[in-house]
C-alpha cells in the first residue's frame, strides 16, 4: 500500500490533514501493513519447513 492509499483510509475515517490524529493514523496504517507483510513471510517460512 502506498502513502496515497494510507491517506485515503485516514481521510475516510474523517481525520483532518495536518493534525496529530491524522499523522497517527498514517503511522498506524504503515504499522498494520508491516505486520501483515511479516505474517505473510512467516507463513511462507512455515511452508518451507
PyMOL Python script that loads the backbone (N, CA, C, O; Angstrom):
from pymol import cmd

cmd.read_pdbstr("""\
ATOM      1  N   UNK A   1       0.857  -1.177   0.000  1.00  0.00           N
ATOM      2  CA  UNK A   1       0.000   0.000   0.000  1.00  0.00           C
ATOM      3  C   UNK A   1       0.900   1.237   0.000  1.00  0.00           C
ATOM      4  O   UNK A   1       1.959   1.248   0.627  1.00  0.00           O
ATOM      5  N   UNK A   2       0.475   2.241  -0.690  1.00  0.00           N
ATOM      6  CA  UNK A   2       1.281   3.456  -0.788  1.00  0.00           C
ATOM      7  C   UNK A   2       0.810   4.499   0.216  1.00  0.00           C
ATOM      8  O   UNK A   2      -0.238   4.350   0.845  1.00  0.00           O
ATOM      9  N   UNK A   3       1.587   5.533   0.350  1.00  0.00           N
ATOM     10  CA  UNK A   3       1.206   6.639   1.224  1.00  0.00           C
ATOM     11  C   UNK A   3      -0.134   7.218   0.795  1.00  0.00           C
ATOM     12  O   UNK A   3      -0.961   7.581   1.633  1.00  0.00           O
ATOM     13  N   UNK A   4      -0.341   7.302  -0.504  1.00  0.00           N
ATOM     14  CA  UNK A   4      -1.616   7.841  -1.002  1.00  0.00           C
ATOM     15  C   UNK A   4      -2.789   6.978  -0.549  1.00  0.00           C
ATOM     16  O   UNK A   4      -3.846   7.497  -0.191  1.00  0.00           O
ATOM     17  N   UNK A   5      -2.601   5.675  -0.564  1.00  0.00           N
ATOM     18  CA  UNK A   5      -3.663   4.784  -0.090  1.00  0.00           C
ATOM     19  C   UNK A   5      -3.902   4.963   1.400  1.00  0.00           C
ATOM     20  O   UNK A   5      -5.046   4.966   1.857  1.00  0.00           O
ATOM     21  N   UNK A   6      -2.810   5.114   2.164  1.00  0.00           N
ATOM     22  CA  UNK A   6      -2.953   5.359   3.604  1.00  0.00           C
ATOM     23  C   UNK A   6      -3.729   6.650   3.837  1.00  0.00           C
ATOM     24  O   UNK A   6      -4.584   6.715   4.720  1.00  0.00           O
ATOM     25  N   UNK A   7      -3.432   7.673   3.047  1.00  0.00           N
ATOM     26  CA  UNK A   7      -4.136   8.948   3.182  1.00  0.00           C
ATOM     27  C   UNK A   7      -5.622   8.780   2.907  1.00  0.00           C
ATOM     28  O   UNK A   7      -6.455   9.365   3.600  1.00  0.00           O
ATOM     29  N   UNK A   8      -5.957   7.983   1.897  1.00  0.00           N
ATOM     30  CA  UNK A   8      -7.367   7.752   1.577  1.00  0.00           C
ATOM     31  C   UNK A   8      -8.086   7.076   2.737  1.00  0.00           C
ATOM     32  O   UNK A   8      -9.229   7.410   3.048  1.00  0.00           O
ATOM     33  N   UNK A   9      -7.409   6.123   3.375  1.00  0.00           N
ATOM     34  CA  UNK A   9      -8.003   5.438   4.522  1.00  0.00           C
ATOM     35  C   UNK A   9      -8.255   6.435   5.649  1.00  0.00           C
ATOM     36  O   UNK A   9      -9.347   6.475   6.217  1.00  0.00           O
ATOM     37  N   UNK A  10      -7.249   7.235   5.966  1.00  0.00           N
ATOM     38  CA  UNK A  10      -7.380   8.197   7.066  1.00  0.00           C
ATOM     39  C   UNK A  10      -8.407   9.274   6.740  1.00  0.00           C
ATOM     40  O   UNK A  10      -9.155   9.707   7.617  1.00  0.00           O
ATOM     41  N   UNK A  11      -8.444   9.707   5.486  1.00  0.00           N
ATOM     42  CA  UNK A  11      -9.479  10.653   5.062  1.00  0.00           C
ATOM     43  C   UNK A  11     -10.856  10.029   5.252  1.00  0.00           C
ATOM     44  O   UNK A  11     -11.795  10.689   5.699  1.00  0.00           O
ATOM     45  N   UNK A  12     -10.963   8.755   4.908  1.00  0.00           N
ATOM     46  CA  UNK A  12     -12.233   8.049   5.045  1.00  0.00           C
ATOM     47  C   UNK A  12     -12.696   7.941   6.484  1.00  0.00           C
ATOM     48  O   UNK A  12     -13.896   7.910   6.758  1.00  0.00           O
ATOM     49  N   UNK A  13     -11.744   7.884   7.403  1.00  0.00           N
ATOM     50  CA  UNK A  13     -12.087   7.854   8.822  1.00  0.00           C
ATOM     51  C   UNK A  13     -12.487   9.235   9.337  1.00  0.00           C
ATOM     52  O   UNK A  13     -12.995   9.369  10.450  1.00  0.00           O
ATOM     53  N   UNK A  14     -12.256  10.247   8.524  1.00  0.00           N
ATOM     54  CA  UNK A  14     -12.650  11.599   8.908  1.00  0.00           C
ATOM     55  C   UNK A  14     -11.568  12.412   9.600  1.00  0.00           C
ATOM     56  O   UNK A  14     -11.851  13.477  10.149  1.00  0.00           O
ATOM     57  N   UNK A  15     -10.330  11.922   9.580  1.00  0.00           N
ATOM     58  CA  UNK A  15      -9.246  12.688  10.183  1.00  0.00           C
ATOM     59  C   UNK A  15      -8.923  13.902   9.322  1.00  0.00           C
ATOM     60  O   UNK A  15      -9.067  13.864   8.100  1.00  0.00           O
ATOM     61  N   UNK A  16      -8.486  14.973   9.966  1.00  0.00           N
ATOM     62  CA  UNK A  16      -8.154  16.212   9.280  1.00  0.00           C
ATOM     63  C   UNK A  16      -6.659  16.257   9.004  1.00  0.00           C
ATOM     64  O   UNK A  16      -5.839  16.100   9.909  1.00  0.00           O
ATOM     65  N   UNK A  17      -6.317  16.475   7.728  1.00  0.00           N
ATOM     66  CA  UNK A  17      -4.909  16.567   7.345  1.00  0.00           C
ATOM     67  C   UNK A  17      -4.215  17.649   8.158  1.00  0.00           C
ATOM     68  O   UNK A  17      -4.785  18.707   8.427  1.00  0.00           O
ATOM     69  N   UNK A  18      -2.977  17.369   8.545  1.00  0.00           N
ATOM     70  CA  UNK A  18      -2.182  18.330   9.289  1.00  0.00           C
ATOM     71  C   UNK A  18      -2.321  18.214  10.793  1.00  0.00           C
ATOM     72  O   UNK A  18      -1.656  18.940  11.532  1.00  0.00           O
ATOM     73  N   UNK A  19      -3.181  17.307  11.263  1.00  0.00           N
ATOM     74  CA  UNK A  19      -3.356  17.143  12.709  1.00  0.00           C
ATOM     75  C   UNK A  19      -2.530  15.962  13.203  1.00  0.00           C
ATOM     76  O   UNK A  19      -2.113  15.101  12.428  1.00  0.00           O
ATOM     77  N   UNK A  20      -2.306  15.945  14.519  1.00  0.00           N
ATOM     78  CA  UNK A  20      -1.599  14.815  15.111  1.00  0.00           C
ATOM     79  C   UNK A  20      -2.375  13.519  14.891  1.00  0.00           C
ATOM     80  O   UNK A  20      -1.781  12.468  14.647  1.00  0.00           O
ATOM     81  N   UNK A  21      -3.691  13.595  14.976  1.00  0.00           N
ATOM     82  CA  UNK A  21      -4.512  12.398  14.784  1.00  0.00           C
ATOM     83  C   UNK A  21      -4.327  11.840  13.376  1.00  0.00           C
ATOM     84  O   UNK A  21      -4.266  10.625  13.191  1.00  0.00           O
ATOM     85  N   UNK A  22      -4.238  12.712  12.399  1.00  0.00           N
ATOM     86  CA  UNK A  22      -4.034  12.281  11.007  1.00  0.00           C
ATOM     87  C   UNK A  22      -2.666  11.614  10.867  1.00  0.00           C
ATOM     88  O   UNK A  22      -2.543  10.558  10.247  1.00  0.00           O
ATOM     89  N   UNK A  23      -1.655  12.232  11.441  1.00  0.00           N
ATOM     90  CA  UNK A  23      -0.304  11.658  11.388  1.00  0.00           C
ATOM     91  C   UNK A  23      -0.273  10.299  12.080  1.00  0.00           C
ATOM     92  O   UNK A  23       0.348   9.358  11.587  1.00  0.00           O
ATOM     93  N   UNK A  24      -0.944  10.202  13.219  1.00  0.00           N
ATOM     94  CA  UNK A  24      -1.001   8.929  13.929  1.00  0.00           C
ATOM     95  C   UNK A  24      -1.716   7.869  13.100  1.00  0.00           C
ATOM     96  O   UNK A  24      -1.310   6.707  13.087  1.00  0.00           O
ATOM     97  N   UNK A  25      -2.774   8.268  12.414  1.00  0.00           N
ATOM     98  CA  UNK A  25      -3.489   7.342  11.546  1.00  0.00           C
ATOM     99  C   UNK A  25      -2.565   6.828  10.445  1.00  0.00           C
ATOM    100  O   UNK A  25      -2.534   5.628  10.171  1.00  0.00           O
ATOM    101  N   UNK A  26      -1.818   7.723   9.819  1.00  0.00           N
ATOM    102  CA  UNK A  26      -0.889   7.311   8.762  1.00  0.00           C
ATOM    103  C   UNK A  26       0.154   6.328   9.298  1.00  0.00           C
ATOM    104  O   UNK A  26       0.462   5.322   8.659  1.00  0.00           O
ATOM    105  N   UNK A  27       0.688   6.635  10.473  1.00  0.00           N
ATOM    106  CA  UNK A  27       1.694   5.750  11.060  1.00  0.00           C
ATOM    107  C   UNK A  27       1.085   4.392  11.388  1.00  0.00           C
ATOM    108  O   UNK A  27       1.716   3.356  11.179  1.00  0.00           O
ATOM    109  N   UNK A  28      -0.136   4.400  11.901  1.00  0.00           N
ATOM    110  CA  UNK A  28      -0.804   3.140  12.250  1.00  0.00           C
ATOM    111  C   UNK A  28      -1.068   2.296  11.000  1.00  0.00           C
ATOM    112  O   UNK A  28      -0.914   1.075  11.027  1.00  0.00           O
ATOM    113  N   UNK A  29      -1.459   2.940   9.923  1.00  0.00           N
ATOM    114  CA  UNK A  29      -1.684   2.208   8.674  1.00  0.00           C
ATOM    115  C   UNK A  29      -0.389   1.546   8.212  1.00  0.00           C
ATOM    116  O   UNK A  29      -0.399   0.410   7.739  1.00  0.00           O
ATOM    117  N   UNK A  30       0.719   2.259   8.351  1.00  0.00           N
ATOM    118  CA  UNK A  30       2.019   1.717   7.964  1.00  0.00           C
ATOM    119  C   UNK A  30       2.395   0.538   8.857  1.00  0.00           C
ATOM    120  O   UNK A  30       2.902  -0.474   8.373  1.00  0.00           O
ATOM    121  N   UNK A  31       2.146   0.668  10.164  1.00  0.00           N
ATOM    122  CA  UNK A  31       2.439  -0.418  11.098  1.00  0.00           C
ATOM    123  C   UNK A  31       1.615  -1.660  10.770  1.00  0.00           C
ATOM    124  O   UNK A  31       2.131  -2.778  10.789  1.00  0.00           O
ATOM    125  N   UNK A  32       0.339  -1.459  10.469  1.00  0.00           N
ATOM    126  CA  UNK A  32      -0.527  -2.586  10.133  1.00  0.00           C
ATOM    127  C   UNK A  32      -0.057  -3.280   8.857  1.00  0.00           C
ATOM    128  O   UNK A  32      -0.088  -4.507   8.758  1.00  0.00           O
ATOM    129  N   UNK A  33       0.371  -2.491   7.897  1.00  0.00           N
ATOM    130  CA  UNK A  33       0.881  -3.054   6.646  1.00  0.00           C
ATOM    131  C   UNK A  33       2.141  -3.876   6.902  1.00  0.00           C
ATOM    132  O   UNK A  33       2.292  -4.976   6.372  1.00  0.00           O
ATOM    133  N   UNK A  34       3.044  -3.335   7.717  1.00  0.00           N
ATOM    134  CA  UNK A  34       4.274  -4.058   8.047  1.00  0.00           C
ATOM    135  C   UNK A  34       3.958  -5.371   8.759  1.00  0.00           C
ATOM    136  O   UNK A  34       4.573  -6.398   8.474  1.00  0.00           O
ATOM    137  N   UNK A  35       3.003  -5.337   9.681  1.00  0.00           N
ATOM    138  CA  UNK A  35       2.622  -6.546  10.414  1.00  0.00           C
ATOM    139  C   UNK A  35       2.037  -7.588   9.465  1.00  0.00           C
ATOM    140  O   UNK A  35       2.332  -8.777   9.587  1.00  0.00           O
ATOM    141  N   UNK A  36       1.217  -7.150   8.530  1.00  0.00           N
ATOM    142  CA  UNK A  36       0.643  -8.073   7.546  1.00  0.00           C
ATOM    143  C   UNK A  36       1.731  -8.709   6.690  1.00  0.00           C
ATOM    144  O   UNK A  36       1.686  -9.906   6.409  1.00  0.00           O
ATOM    145  N   UNK A  37       2.707  -7.907   6.278  1.00  0.00           N
ATOM    146  CA  UNK A  37       3.806  -8.428   5.466  1.00  0.00           C
ATOM    147  C   UNK A  37       4.626  -9.443   6.256  1.00  0.00           C
ATOM    148  O   UNK A  37       5.056 -10.461   5.713  1.00  0.00           O
ATOM    149  N   UNK A  38       4.840  -9.161   7.542  1.00  0.00           N
ATOM    150  CA  UNK A  38       5.606 -10.082   8.377  1.00  0.00           C
ATOM    151  C   UNK A  38       4.860 -11.402   8.538  1.00  0.00           C
ATOM    152  O   UNK A  38       5.469 -12.470   8.478  1.00  0.00           O
ATOM    153  N   UNK A  39       3.556 -11.336   8.739  1.00  0.00           N
ATOM    154  CA  UNK A  39       2.759 -12.560   8.864  1.00  0.00           C
ATOM    155  C   UNK A  39       2.848 -13.393   7.590  1.00  0.00           C
ATOM    156  O   UNK A  39       2.957 -14.617   7.646  1.00  0.00           O
ATOM    157  N   UNK A  40       2.800 -12.726   6.449  1.00  0.00           N
ATOM    158  CA  UNK A  40       2.881 -13.429   5.177  1.00  0.00           C
ATOM    159  C   UNK A  40       4.240 -14.127   5.042  1.00  0.00           C
ATOM    160  O   UNK A  40       4.310 -15.272   4.595  1.00  0.00           O
ATOM    161  N   UNK A  41       5.304 -13.442   5.423  1.00  0.00           N
ATOM    162  CA  UNK A  41       6.634 -14.045   5.344  1.00  0.00           C
ATOM    163  C   UNK A  41       6.753 -15.215   6.314  1.00  0.00           C
ATOM    164  O   UNK A  41       7.353 -16.239   5.987  1.00  0.00           O
ATOM    165  N   UNK A  42       6.180 -15.064   7.510  1.00  0.00           N
ATOM    166  CA  UNK A  42       6.221 -16.148   8.489  1.00  0.00           C
ATOM    167  C   UNK A  42       5.492 -17.383   7.963  1.00  0.00           C
ATOM    168  O   UNK A  42       5.960 -18.507   8.145  1.00  0.00           O
ATOM    169  N   UNK A  43       4.349 -17.175   7.312  1.00  0.00           N
ATOM    170  CA  UNK A  43       3.605 -18.302   6.739  1.00  0.00           C
ATOM    171  C   UNK A  43       4.418 -18.982   5.639  1.00  0.00           C
ATOM    172  O   UNK A  43       4.424 -20.208   5.535  1.00  0.00           O
ATOM    173  N   UNK A  44       5.094 -18.193   4.830  1.00  0.00           N
ATOM    174  CA  UNK A  44       5.926 -18.770   3.769  1.00  0.00           C
ATOM    175  C   UNK A  44       7.060 -19.594   4.370  1.00  0.00           C
ATOM    176  O   UNK A  44       7.389 -20.667   3.865  1.00  0.00           O
ATOM    177  N   UNK A  45       7.656 -19.089   5.454  1.00  0.00           N
ATOM    178  CA  UNK A  45       8.728 -19.830   6.119  1.00  0.00           C
ATOM    179  C   UNK A  45       8.213 -21.163   6.653  1.00  0.00           C
ATOM    180  O   UNK A  45       8.907 -22.176   6.570  1.00  0.00           O
ATOM    181  N   UNK A  46       7.004 -21.166   7.197  1.00  0.00           N
ATOM    182  CA  UNK A  46       6.426 -22.393   7.735  1.00  0.00           C
ATOM    183  C   UNK A  46       6.169 -23.415   6.630  1.00  0.00           C
ATOM    184  O   UNK A  46       6.317 -24.618   6.849  1.00  0.00           O
ATOM    185  N   UNK A  47       5.790 -22.948   5.463  1.00  0.00           N
ATOM    186  CA  UNK A  47       5.531 -23.854   4.342  1.00  0.00           C
ATOM    187  C   UNK A  47       6.810 -24.551   3.895  1.00  0.00           C
ATOM    188  O   UNK A  47       6.773 -25.691   3.430  1.00  0.00           O
ATOM    189  N   UNK A  48       7.942 -23.864   4.036  1.00  0.00           N
ATOM    190  CA  UNK A  48       9.216 -24.409   3.578  1.00  0.00           C
ATOM    191  C   UNK A  48       9.767 -25.463   4.520  1.00  0.00           C
ATOM    192  O   UNK A  48      10.659 -26.219   4.136  1.00  0.00           O
ATOM    193  N   UNK A  49       9.266 -25.533   5.724  1.00  0.00           N
ATOM    194  CA  UNK A  49       9.794 -26.484   6.722  1.00  0.00           C
ATOM    195  C   UNK A  49       9.136 -27.826   6.605  1.00  0.00           C
ATOM    196  O   UNK A  49       9.459 -28.740   7.364  1.00  0.00           O
TER     197      UNK A  49
END
""", "prot")
cmd.dss("prot")
cmd.show_as("cartoon", "prot")
cmd.util.cbc("prot")
cmd.orient("prot")
